[in-house]
Amino acid sequence: ADDIEDLGVLGAGASGVVRRVRRRSTGDVFALKTVHLGACETSRRQIVQELRALHRALQSGASPGRRPLRVPSIIGFLGACTGPGAVHIALELMDGGSLQHALE
């Protein structure tokens, strides 16, 4: 956590928050989605389903010494970990704004 600098909230919902963060050691900027495990059972099932889909997408096309295939229409999954009472998901940062904003 000491290596992560919080650059602000991108969005929030009933089960968690998405923040723009920077890894100090590399300068990489990405989205960090934190889902609180105290959320309702439906939210917990949804996050497990999301992690499985992201993991499958990450593994798709991967082979030793080669990065996974990139699909332009899917946000890149960088990794996930658990912390006290939450799951943290690192995702590629999409600087284009929210879908809601684009539709308005």
Jmol script that loads the backbone (N, CA, C; Angstrom):
load data "model"
ATOM      1  N   ALA A   1       0.821  -1.196   0.000  1.00  0.00           N
ATOM      2  CA  ALA A   1       0.000   0.000   0.000  1.00  0.00           C
ATOM      3  C   ALA A   1       0.862   1.255   0.000  1.00  0.00           C
ATOM      4  N   ASP A   2       2.055   1.201   0.540  1.00  0.00           N
ATOM      5  CA  ASP A   2       2.931   2.373   0.553  1.00  0.00           C
ATOM      6  C   ASP A   2       3.376   2.769  -0.848  1.00  0.00           C
ATOM      7  N   ASP A   3       3.318   1.828  -1.784  1.00  0.00           N
ATOM      8  CA  ASP A   3       3.750   2.088  -3.151  1.00  0.00           C
ATOM      9  C   ASP A   3       2.632   2.685  -4.004  1.00  0.00           C
ATOM     10  N   ILE A   4       1.418   2.782  -3.453  1.00  0.00           N
ATOM     11  CA  ILE A   4       0.265   3.265  -4.212  1.00  0.00           C
ATOM     12  C   ILE A   4      -0.113   4.668  -3.740  1.00  0.00           C
ATOM     13  N   GLU A   5      -0.202   5.594  -4.697  1.00  0.00           N
ATOM     14  CA  GLU A   5      -0.617   6.964  -4.411  1.00  0.00           C
ATOM     15  C   GLU A   5      -2.036   7.165  -4.927  1.00  0.00           C
ATOM     16  N   ASP A   6      -2.935   7.606  -4.078  1.00  0.00           N
ATOM     17  CA  ASP A   6      -4.329   7.839  -4.431  1.00  0.00           C
ATOM     18  C   ASP A   6      -4.440   9.173  -5.175  1.00  0.00           C
ATOM     19  N   LEU A   7      -4.990   9.131  -6.391  1.00  0.00           N
ATOM     20  CA  LEU A   7      -5.140  10.343  -7.198  1.00  0.00           C
ATOM     21  C   LEU A   7      -6.592  10.819  -7.277  1.00  0.00           C
ATOM     22  N   GLY A   8      -7.476  10.156  -6.552  1.00  0.00           N
ATOM     23  CA  GLY A   8      -8.864  10.606  -6.506  1.00  0.00           C
ATOM     24  C   GLY A   8      -9.867   9.539  -6.891  1.00  0.00           C
ATOM     25  N   VAL A   9     -11.099   9.780  -6.506  1.00  0.00           N
ATOM     26  CA  VAL A   9     -12.208   8.857  -6.771  1.00  0.00           C
ATOM     27  C   VAL A   9     -12.726   9.065  -8.189  1.00  0.00           C
ATOM     28  N   LEU A  10     -12.872   7.961  -8.919  1.00  0.00           N
ATOM     29  CA  LEU A  10     -13.462   7.995 -10.258  1.00  0.00           C
ATOM     30  C   LEU A  10     -14.958   7.727 -10.204  1.00  0.00           C
ATOM     31  N   GLY A  11     -15.378   6.899  -9.251  1.00  0.00           N
ATOM     32  CA  GLY A  11     -16.788   6.554  -9.123  1.00  0.00           C
ATOM     33  C   GLY A  11     -17.009   5.714  -7.890  1.00  0.00           C
ATOM     34  N   ALA A  12     -18.253   5.646  -7.458  1.00  0.00           N
ATOM     35  CA  ALA A  12     -18.588   4.861  -6.273  1.00  0.00           C
ATOM     36  C   ALA A  12     -19.982   4.292  -6.429  1.00  0.00           C
ATOM     37  N   GLY A  13     -20.206   3.166  -5.768  1.00  0.00           N
ATOM     38  CA  GLY A  13     -21.506   2.515  -5.807  1.00  0.00           C
ATOM     39  C   GLY A  13     -21.816   1.903  -4.461  1.00  0.00           C
ATOM     40  N   ALA A  14     -22.859   1.103  -4.416  1.00  0.00           N
ATOM     41  CA  ALA A  14     -23.313   0.516  -3.160  1.00  0.00           C
ATOM     42  C   ALA A  14     -22.287  -0.434  -2.551  1.00  0.00           C
ATOM     43  N   SER A  15     -21.500  -1.111  -3.392  1.00  0.00           N
ATOM     44  CA  SER A  15     -20.591  -2.120  -2.846  1.00  0.00           C
ATOM     45  C   SER A  15     -19.125  -1.713  -2.865  1.00  0.00           C
ATOM     46  N   GLY A  16     -18.814  -0.515  -3.371  1.00  0.00           N
ATOM     47  CA  GLY A  16     -17.411  -0.150  -3.374  1.00  0.00           C
ATOM     48  C   GLY A  16     -17.121   1.152  -4.094  1.00  0.00           C
ATOM     49  N   VAL A  17     -15.829   1.342  -4.401  1.00  0.00           N
ATOM     50  CA  VAL A  17     -15.352   2.579  -4.992  1.00  0.00           C
ATOM     51  C   VAL A  17     -14.239   2.282  -6.006  1.00  0.00           C
ATOM     52  N   VAL A  18     -14.131   3.125  -7.029  1.00  0.00           N
ATOM     53  CA  VAL A  18     -13.055   3.011  -8.006  1.00  0.00           C
ATOM     54  C   VAL A  18     -12.222   4.282  -7.907  1.00  0.00           C
ATOM     55  N   ARG A  19     -10.907   4.098  -7.724  1.00  0.00           N
ATOM     56  CA  ARG A  19      -9.996   5.228  -7.577  1.00  0.00           C
ATOM     57  C   ARG A  19      -8.957   5.226  -8.684  1.00  0.00           C
ATOM     58  N   ARG A  20      -8.521   6.391  -9.048  1.00  0.00           N
ATOM     59  CA  ARG A  20      -7.373   6.553  -9.945  1.00  0.00           C
ATOM     60  C   ARG A  20      -6.154   6.543  -9.030  1.00  0.00           C
ATOM     61  N   VAL A  21      -5.191   5.664  -9.312  1.00  0.00           N
ATOM     62  CA  VAL A  21      -4.013   5.539  -8.457  1.00  0.00           C
ATOM     63  C   VAL A  21      -2.738   5.488  -9.304  1.00  0.00           C
ATOM     64  N   ARG A  22      -1.618   5.750  -8.646  1.00  0.00           N
ATOM     65  CA  ARG A  22      -0.307   5.665  -9.297  1.00  0.00           C
ATOM     66  C   ARG A  22       0.597   4.783  -8.450  1.00  0.00           C
ATOM     67  N   ARG A  23       1.290   3.869  -9.114  1.00  0.00           N
ATOM     68  CA  ARG A  23       2.316   3.073  -8.433  1.00  0.00           C
ATOM     69  C   ARG A  23       3.576   3.923  -8.411  1.00  0.00           C
ATOM     70  N   ARG A  24       4.008   4.295  -7.218  1.00  0.00           N
ATOM     71  CA  ARG A  24       5.149   5.208  -7.076  1.00  0.00           C
ATOM     72  C   ARG A  24       6.432   4.644  -7.683  1.00  0.00           C
ATOM     73  N   SER A  25       6.647   3.348  -7.540  1.00  0.00           N
ATOM     74  CA  SER A  25       7.905   2.744  -7.995  1.00  0.00           C
ATOM     75  C   SER A  25       8.045   2.736  -9.510  1.00  0.00           C
ATOM     76  N   THR A  26       6.915   2.749 -10.242  1.00  0.00           N
ATOM     77  CA  THR A  26       6.982   2.680 -11.700  1.00  0.00           C
ATOM     78  C   THR A  26       6.373   3.887 -12.396  1.00  0.00           C
ATOM     79  N   GLY A  27       5.547   4.627 -11.684  1.00  0.00           N
ATOM     80  CA  GLY A  27       4.830   5.744 -12.296  1.00  0.00           C
ATOM     81  C   GLY A  27       3.574   5.321 -13.038  1.00  0.00           C
ATOM     82  N   ASP A  28       3.289   4.018 -13.068  1.00  0.00           N
ATOM     83  CA  ASP A  28       2.096   3.517 -13.761  1.00  0.00           C
ATOM     84  C   ASP A  28       0.826   4.036 -13.091  1.00  0.00           C
ATOM     85  N   VAL A  29      -0.115   4.499 -13.901  1.00  0.00           N
ATOM     86  CA  VAL A  29      -1.411   4.973 -13.412  1.00  0.00           C
ATOM     87  C   VAL A  29      -2.465   3.980 -13.858  1.00  0.00           C
ATOM     88  N   PHE A  30      -3.352   3.601 -12.938  1.00  0.00           N
ATOM     89  CA  PHE A  30      -4.400   2.635 -13.252  1.00  0.00           C
ATOM     90  C   PHE A  30      -5.596   2.865 -12.346  1.00  0.00           C
ATOM     91  N   ALA A  31      -6.678   2.156 -12.619  1.00  0.00           N
ATOM     92  CA  ALA A  31      -7.881   2.219 -11.792  1.00  0.00           C
ATOM     93  C   ALA A  31      -7.818   1.103 -10.755  1.00  0.00           C
ATOM     94  N   LEU A  32      -8.151   1.428  -9.522  1.00  0.00           N
ATOM     95  CA  LEU A  32      -8.185   0.433  -8.453  1.00  0.00           C
ATOM     96  C   LEU A  32      -9.612   0.362  -7.922  1.00  0.00           C
ATOM     97  N   LYS A  33     -10.259  -0.752  -8.206  1.00  0.00           N
ATOM     98  CA  LYS A  33     -11.639  -0.978  -7.770  1.00  0.00           C
ATOM     99  C   LYS A  33     -11.607  -1.735  -6.454  1.00  0.00           C
ATOM    100  N   THR A  34     -12.220  -1.166  -5.424  1.00  0.00           N
ATOM    101  CA  THR A  34     -12.292  -1.810  -4.120  1.00  0.00           C
ATOM    102  C   THR A  34     -13.739  -2.195  -3.852  1.00  0.00           C
ATOM    103  N   VAL A  35     -13.961  -3.490  -3.661  1.00  0.00           N
ATOM    104  CA  VAL A  35     -15.299  -4.005  -3.382  1.00  0.00           C
ATOM    105  C   VAL A  35     -15.320  -4.497  -1.946  1.00  0.00           C
ATOM    106  N   HIS A  36     -16.217  -3.947  -1.161  1.00  0.00           N
ATOM    107  CA  HIS A  36     -16.325  -4.314   0.251  1.00  0.00           C
ATOM    108  C   HIS A  36     -17.014  -5.663   0.392  1.00  0.00           C
ATOM    109  N   LEU A  37     -16.388  -6.581   1.101  1.00  0.00           N
ATOM    110  CA  LEU A  37     -16.937  -7.933   1.236  1.00  0.00           C
ATOM    111  C   LEU A  37     -18.150  -7.990   2.131  1.00  0.00           C
ATOM    112  N   GLY A  38     -18.417  -6.936   2.856  1.00  0.00           N
ATOM    113  CA  GLY A  38     -19.610  -6.881   3.682  1.00  0.00           C
ATOM    114  C   GLY A  38     -20.859  -6.617   2.859  1.00  0.00           C
ATOM    115  N   ALA A  39     -20.680  -6.437   1.550  1.00  0.00           N
ATOM    116  CA  ALA A  39     -21.807  -6.166   0.664  1.00  0.00           C
ATOM    117  C   ALA A  39     -22.741  -7.374   0.630  1.00  0.00           C
ATOM    118  N   CYS A  40     -23.900  -7.183   0.057  1.00  0.00           N
ATOM    119  CA  CYS A  40     -24.889  -8.254   0.001  1.00  0.00           C
ATOM    120  C   CYS A  40     -24.375  -9.444  -0.814  1.00  0.00           C
ATOM    121  N   GLU A  41     -25.028 -10.570  -0.649  1.00  0.00           N
ATOM    122  CA  GLU A  41     -24.636 -11.810  -1.322  1.00  0.00           C
ATOM    123  C   GLU A  41     -24.629 -11.649  -2.844  1.00  0.00           C
ATOM    124  N   THR A  42     -25.589 -10.919  -3.376  1.00  0.00           N
ATOM    125  CA  THR A  42     -25.635 -10.694  -4.823  1.00  0.00           C
ATOM    126  C   THR A  42     -24.377  -9.975  -5.292  1.00  0.00           C
ATOM    127  N   SER A  43     -23.929  -8.980  -4.551  1.00  0.00           N
ATOM    128  CA  SER A  43     -22.714  -8.244  -4.899  1.00  0.00           C
ATOM    129  C   SER A  43     -21.487  -9.140  -4.828  1.00  0.00           C
ATOM    130  N   ARG A  44     -21.434 -10.007  -3.813  1.00  0.00           N
ATOM    131  CA  ARG A  44     -20.295 -10.928  -3.691  1.00  0.00           C
ATOM    132  C   ARG A  44     -20.247 -11.892  -4.874  1.00  0.00           C
ATOM    133  N   ARG A  45     -21.395 -12.414  -5.265  1.00  0.00           N
ATOM    134  CA  ARG A  45     -21.441 -13.315  -6.428  1.00  0.00           C
ATOM    135  C   ARG A  45     -21.025 -12.581  -7.700  1.00  0.00           C
ATOM    136  N   GLN A  46     -21.463 -11.337  -7.831  1.00  0.00           N
ATOM    137  CA  GLN A  46     -21.127 -10.551  -9.010  1.00  0.00           C
ATOM    138  C   GLN A  46     -19.613 -10.312  -9.084  1.00  0.00           C
ATOM    139  N   ILE A  47     -18.968 -10.008  -7.962  1.00  0.00           N
ATOM    140  CA  ILE A  47     -17.531  -9.748  -7.988  1.00  0.00           C
ATOM    141  C   ILE A  47     -16.750 -11.021  -8.299  1.00  0.00           C
ATOM    142  N   VAL A  48     -17.198 -12.157  -7.785  1.00  0.00           N
ATOM    143  CA  VAL A  48     -16.537 -13.425  -8.106  1.00  0.00           C
ATOM    144  C   VAL A  48     -16.676 -13.709  -9.598  1.00  0.00           C
ATOM    145  N   GLN A  49     -17.861 -13.487 -10.158  1.00  0.00           N
ATOM    146  CA  GLN A  49     -18.088 -13.695 -11.591  1.00  0.00           C
ATOM    147  C   GLN A  49     -17.200 -12.746 -12.407  1.00  0.00           C
ATOM    148  N   GLU A  50     -17.091 -11.491 -11.978  1.00  0.00           N
ATOM    149  CA  GLU A  50     -16.259 -10.521 -12.679  1.00  0.00           C
ATOM    150  C   GLU A  50     -14.787 -10.928 -12.649  1.00  0.00           C
ATOM    151  N   LEU A  51     -14.309 -11.378 -11.495  1.00  0.00           N
ATOM    152  CA  LEU A  51     -12.911 -11.806 -11.380  1.00  0.00           C
ATOM    153  C   LEU A  51     -12.630 -13.019 -12.257  1.00  0.00           C
ATOM    154  N   ARG A  52     -13.557 -13.960 -12.306  1.00  0.00           N
ATOM    155  CA  ARG A  52     -13.370 -15.131 -13.175  1.00  0.00           C
ATOM    156  C   ARG A  52     -13.289 -14.718 -14.641  1.00  0.00           C
ATOM    157  N   ALA A  53     -14.171 -13.818 -15.060  1.00  0.00           N
ATOM    158  CA  ALA A  53     -14.160 -13.362 -16.450  1.00  0.00           C
ATOM    159  C   ALA A  53     -12.874 -12.609 -16.767  1.00  0.00           C
ATOM    160  N   LEU A  54     -12.433 -11.754 -15.860  1.00  0.00           N
ATOM    161  CA  LEU A  54     -11.192 -11.016 -16.072  1.00  0.00           C
ATOM    162  C   LEU A  54      -9.993 -11.951 -16.128  1.00  0.00           C
ATOM    163  N   HIS A  55      -9.994 -12.951 -15.262  1.00  0.00           N
ATOM    164  CA  HIS A  55      -8.888 -13.906 -15.251  1.00  0.00           C
ATOM    165  C   HIS A  55      -8.847 -14.691 -16.561  1.00  0.00           C
ATOM    166  N   ARG A  56     -10.013 -15.134 -17.035  1.00  0.00           N
ATOM    167  CA  ARG A  56     -10.066 -15.852 -18.318  1.00  0.00           C
ATOM    168  C   ARG A  56      -9.566 -14.966 -19.453  1.00  0.00           C
ATOM    169  N   ALA A  57      -9.970 -13.700 -19.456  1.00  0.00           N
ATOM    170  CA  ALA A  57      -9.527 -12.777 -20.503  1.00  0.00           C
ATOM    171  C   ALA A  57      -8.019 -12.571 -20.433  1.00  0.00           C
ATOM    172  N   LEU A  58      -7.471 -12.497 -19.232  1.00  0.00           N
ATOM    173  CA  LEU A  58      -6.032 -12.329 -19.047  1.00  0.00           C
ATOM    174  C   LEU A  58      -5.281 -13.540 -19.570  1.00  0.00           C
ATOM    175  N   GLN A  59      -5.826 -14.721 -19.338  1.00  0.00           N
ATOM    176  CA  GLN A  59      -5.151 -15.954 -19.741  1.00  0.00           C
ATOM    177  C   GLN A  59      -5.328 -16.259 -21.227  1.00  0.00           C
ATOM    178  N   SER A  60      -6.339 -15.682 -21.849  1.00  0.00           N
ATOM    179  CA  SER A  60      -6.621 -15.946 -23.254  1.00  0.00           C
ATOM    180  C   SER A  60      -5.442 -15.528 -24.128  1.00  0.00           C
ATOM    181  N   GLY A  61      -4.901 -16.478 -24.841  1.00  0.00           N
ATOM    182  CA  GLY A  61      -3.806 -16.180 -25.752  1.00  0.00           C
ATOM    183  C   GLY A  61      -2.451 -16.069 -25.102  1.00  0.00           C
ATOM    184  N   ALA A  62      -2.376 -16.263 -23.799  1.00  0.00           N
ATOM    185  CA  ALA A  62      -1.086 -16.140 -23.112  1.00  0.00           C
ATOM    186  C   ALA A  62      -0.253 -17.400 -23.319  1.00  0.00           C
ATOM    187  N   SER A  63       1.021 -17.216 -23.451  1.00  0.00           N
ATOM    188  CA  SER A  63       1.953 -18.333 -23.533  1.00  0.00           C
ATOM    189  C   SER A  63       3.257 -17.876 -22.898  1.00  0.00           C
ATOM    190  N   PRO A  64       4.133 -18.795 -22.538  1.00  0.00           N
ATOM    191  CA  PRO A  64       5.380 -18.390 -21.888  1.00  0.00           C
ATOM    192  C   PRO A  64       6.132 -17.343 -22.712  1.00  0.00           C
ATOM    193  N   GLY A  65       6.524 -16.274 -22.049  1.00  0.00           N
ATOM    194  CA  GLY A  65       7.288 -15.226 -22.709  1.00  0.00           C
ATOM    195  C   GLY A  65       6.469 -14.273 -23.560  1.00  0.00           C
ATOM    196  N   ARG A  66       5.149 -14.433 -23.544  1.00  0.00           N
ATOM    197  CA  ARG A  66       4.294 -13.571 -24.351  1.00  0.00           C
ATOM    198  C   ARG A  66       3.170 -12.993 -23.502  1.00  0.00           C
ATOM    199  N   ARG A  67       2.871 -11.741 -23.692  1.00  0.00           N
ATOM    200  CA  ARG A  67       1.782 -11.107 -22.951  1.00  0.00           C
ATOM    201  C   ARG A  67       0.438 -11.621 -23.454  1.00  0.00           C
ATOM    202  N   PRO A  68      -0.587 -11.581 -22.609  1.00  0.00           N
ATOM    203  CA  PRO A  68      -1.923 -11.992 -23.052  1.00  0.00           C
ATOM    204  C   PRO A  68      -2.409 -11.107 -24.191  1.00  0.00           C
ATOM    205  N   LEU A  69      -3.332 -11.625 -24.971  1.00  0.00           N
ATOM    206  CA  LEU A  69      -3.924 -10.847 -26.051  1.00  0.00           C
ATOM    207  C   LEU A  69      -4.655  -9.642 -25.478  1.00  0.00           C
ATOM    208  N   ARG A  70      -4.587  -8.535 -26.197  1.00  0.00           N
ATOM    209  CA  ARG A  70      -5.317  -7.331 -25.802  1.00  0.00           C
ATOM    210  C   ARG A  70      -6.538  -7.213 -26.696  1.00  0.00           C
ATOM    211  N   VAL A  71      -7.660  -6.925 -26.109  1.00  0.00           N
ATOM    212  CA  VAL A  71      -8.901  -6.738 -26.851  1.00  0.00           C
ATOM    213  C   VAL A  71      -9.332  -5.289 -26.628  1.00  0.00           C
ATOM    214  N   PRO A  72      -9.373  -4.478 -27.694  1.00  0.00           N
ATOM    215  CA  PRO A  72      -9.651  -3.052 -27.538  1.00  0.00           C
ATOM    216  C   PRO A  72     -10.948  -2.725 -26.807  1.00  0.00           C
ATOM    217  N   SER A  73     -11.957  -3.558 -26.911  1.00  0.00           N
ATOM    218  CA  SER A  73     -13.250  -3.258 -26.301  1.00  0.00           C
ATOM    219  C   SER A  73     -13.378  -3.766 -24.866  1.00  0.00           C
ATOM    220  N   ILE A  74     -12.320  -4.361 -24.317  1.00  0.00           N
ATOM    221  CA  ILE A  74     -12.355  -4.878 -22.941  1.00  0.00           C
ATOM    222  C   ILE A  74     -11.280  -4.184 -22.128  1.00  0.00           C
ATOM    223  N   ILE A  75     -11.662  -3.661 -20.976  1.00  0.00           N
ATOM    224  CA  ILE A  75     -10.705  -3.012 -20.080  1.00  0.00           C
ATOM    225  C   ILE A  75      -9.701  -4.049 -19.605  1.00  0.00           C
ATOM    226  N   GLY A  76      -8.437  -3.698 -19.627  1.00  0.00           N
ATOM    227  CA  GLY A  76      -7.380  -4.617 -19.210  1.00  0.00           C
ATOM    228  C   GLY A  76      -7.400  -4.899 -17.717  1.00  0.00           C
ATOM    229  N   PHE A  77      -7.305  -6.161 -17.382  1.00  0.00           N
ATOM    230  CA  PHE A  77      -7.237  -6.630 -15.989  1.00  0.00           C
ATOM    231  C   PHE A  77      -5.772  -6.772 -15.627  1.00  0.00           C
ATOM    232  N   LEU A  78      -5.330  -6.048 -14.599  1.00  0.00           N
ATOM    233  CA  LEU A  78      -3.930  -6.066 -14.203  1.00  0.00           C
ATOM    234  C   LEU A  78      -3.656  -7.017 -13.040  1.00  0.00           C
ATOM    235  N   GLY A  79      -4.668  -7.287 -12.239  1.00  0.00           N
ATOM    236  CA  GLY A  79      -4.491  -8.190 -11.112  1.00  0.00           C
ATOM    237  C   GLY A  79      -5.509  -7.914 -10.026  1.00  0.00           C
ATOM    238  N   ALA A  80      -5.502  -8.749  -8.994  1.00  0.00           N
ATOM    239  CA  ALA A  80      -6.433  -8.583  -7.876  1.00  0.00           C
ATOM    240  C   ALA A  80      -5.801  -9.127  -6.615  1.00  0.00           C
ATOM    241  N   CYS A  81      -6.249  -8.613  -5.483  1.00  0.00           N
ATOM    242  CA  CYS A  81      -5.801  -9.114  -4.187  1.00  0.00           C
ATOM    243  C   CYS A  81      -6.893  -8.835  -3.164  1.00  0.00           C
ATOM    244  N   THR A  82      -6.760  -9.469  -2.021  1.00  0.00           N
ATOM    245  CA  THR A  82      -7.719  -9.229  -0.951  1.00  0.00           C
ATOM    246  C   THR A  82      -7.035  -8.479   0.174  1.00  0.00           C
ATOM    247  N   GLY A  83      -7.822  -7.742   0.902  1.00  0.00           N
ATOM    248  CA  GLY A  83      -7.355  -7.029   2.080  1.00  0.00           C
ATOM    249  C   GLY A  83      -8.409  -7.192   3.152  1.00  0.00           C
ATOM    250  N   PRO A  84      -8.207  -6.581   4.287  1.00  0.00           N
ATOM    251  CA  PRO A  84      -9.196  -6.713   5.360  1.00  0.00           C
ATOM    252  C   PRO A  84     -10.585  -6.242   4.914  1.00  0.00           C
ATOM    253  N   GLY A  85     -11.501  -7.174   4.729  1.00  0.00           N
ATOM    254  CA  GLY A  85     -12.886  -6.860   4.398  1.00  0.00           C
ATOM    255  C   GLY A  85     -13.144  -6.383   2.982  1.00  0.00           C
ATOM    256  N   ALA A  86     -12.171  -6.565   2.069  1.00  0.00           N
ATOM    257  CA  ALA A  86     -12.370  -6.049   0.715  1.00  0.00           C
ATOM    258  C   ALA A  86     -11.562  -6.839  -0.308  1.00  0.00           C
ATOM    259  N   VAL A  87     -11.992  -6.725  -1.567  1.00  0.00           N
ATOM    260  CA  VAL A  87     -11.242  -7.240  -2.708  1.00  0.00           C
ATOM    261  C   VAL A  87     -10.812  -6.022  -3.508  1.00  0.00           C
ATOM    262  N   HIS A  88      -9.548  -5.995  -3.927  1.00  0.00           N
ATOM    263  CA  HIS A  88      -9.005  -4.879  -4.695  1.00  0.00           C
ATOM    264  C   HIS A  88      -8.658  -5.391  -6.088  1.00  0.00           C
ATOM    265  N   ILE A  89      -9.179  -4.723  -7.116  1.00  0.00           N
ATOM    266  CA  ILE A  89      -8.980  -5.139  -8.499  1.00  0.00           C
ATOM    267  C   ILE A  89      -8.293  -3.999  -9.250  1.00  0.00           C
ATOM    268  N   ALA A  90      -7.120  -4.293  -9.798  1.00  0.00           N
ATOM    269  CA  ALA A  90      -6.376  -3.302 -10.584  1.00  0.00           C
ATOM    270  C   ALA A  90      -6.764  -3.453 -12.044  1.00  0.00           C
ATOM    271  N   LEU A  91      -7.204  -2.350 -12.642  1.00  0.00           N
ATOM    272  CA  LEU A  91      -7.687  -2.343 -14.020  1.00  0.00           C
ATOM    273  C   LEU A  91      -7.014  -1.235 -14.819  1.00  0.00           C
ATOM    274  N   GLU A  92      -6.929  -1.462 -16.114  1.00  0.00           N
ATOM    275  CA  GLU A  92      -6.449  -0.429 -17.014  1.00  0.00           C
ATOM    276  C   GLU A  92      -7.314   0.817 -16.824  1.00  0.00           C
ATOM    277  N   LEU A  93      -6.683   1.979 -16.842  1.00  0.00           N
ATOM    278  CA  LEU A  93      -7.413   3.234 -16.681  1.00  0.00           C
ATOM    279  C   LEU A  93      -7.954   3.691 -18.031  1.00  0.00           C
ATOM    280  N   MET A  94      -9.229   3.994 -18.062  1.00  0.00           N
ATOM    281  CA  MET A  94      -9.871   4.507 -19.271  1.00  0.00           C
ATOM    282  C   MET A  94     -10.136   5.987 -19.030  1.00  0.00           C
ATOM    283  N   ASP A  95      -9.364   6.861 -19.664  1.00  0.00           N
ATOM    284  CA  ASP A  95      -9.460   8.295 -19.421  1.00  0.00           C
ATOM    285  C   ASP A  95     -10.596   8.988 -20.161  1.00  0.00           C
ATOM    286  N   GLY A  96     -11.404   8.248 -20.890  1.00  0.00           N
ATOM    287  CA  GLY A  96     -12.465   8.858 -21.687  1.00  0.00           C
ATOM    288  C   GLY A  96     -13.700   9.283 -20.899  1.00  0.00           C
ATOM    289  N   GLY A  97     -13.718   9.071 -19.601  1.00  0.00           N
ATOM    290  CA  GLY A  97     -14.884   9.410 -18.808  1.00  0.00           C
ATOM    291  C   GLY A  97     -15.816   8.220 -18.673  1.00  0.00           C
ATOM    292  N   SER A  98     -16.931   8.442 -18.040  1.00  0.00           N
ATOM    293  CA  SER A  98     -17.879   7.357 -17.776  1.00  0.00           C
ATOM    294  C   SER A  98     -18.746   7.068 -18.994  1.00  0.00           C
ATOM    295  N   LEU A  99     -19.303   5.878 -19.029  1.00  0.00           N
ATOM    296  CA  LEU A  99     -20.246   5.508 -20.077  1.00  0.00           C
ATOM    297  C   LEU A  99     -21.455   6.419 -20.017  1.00  0.00           C
ATOM    298  N   GLN A 100     -21.928   6.719 -18.809  1.00  0.00           N
ATOM    299  CA  GLN A 100     -23.080   7.603 -18.649  1.00  0.00           C
ATOM    300  C   GLN A 100     -22.787   8.962 -19.263  1.00  0.00           C
ATOM    301  N   HIS A 101     -21.595   9.491 -19.026  1.00  0.00           N
ATOM    302  CA  HIS A 101     -21.217  10.789 -19.585  1.00  0.00           C
ATOM    303  C   HIS A 101     -21.184  10.735 -21.120  1.00  0.00           C
ATOM    304  N   ALA A 102     -20.671   9.646 -21.670  1.00  0.00           N
ATOM    305  CA  ALA A 102     -20.583   9.503 -23.129  1.00  0.00           C
ATOM    306  C   ALA A 102     -21.970   9.418 -23.767  1.00  0.00           C
ATOM    307  N   LEU A 103     -22.926   8.840 -23.050  1.00  0.00           N
ATOM    308  CA  LEU A 103     -24.279   8.673 -23.587  1.00  0.00           C
ATOM    309  C   LEU A 103     -25.116   9.952 -23.503  1.00  0.00           C
ATOM    310  N   GLU A 104     -24.683  10.894 -22.672  1.00  0.00           N
ATOM    311  CA  GLU A 104     -25.467  12.136 -22.479  1.00  0.00           C
ATOM    312  C   GLU A 104     -25.279  13.114 -23.604  1.00  0.00           C
TER     313      GLU A 104
END
end "model"
wireframe off; spacefill off
backbone 0.3
color backbone group
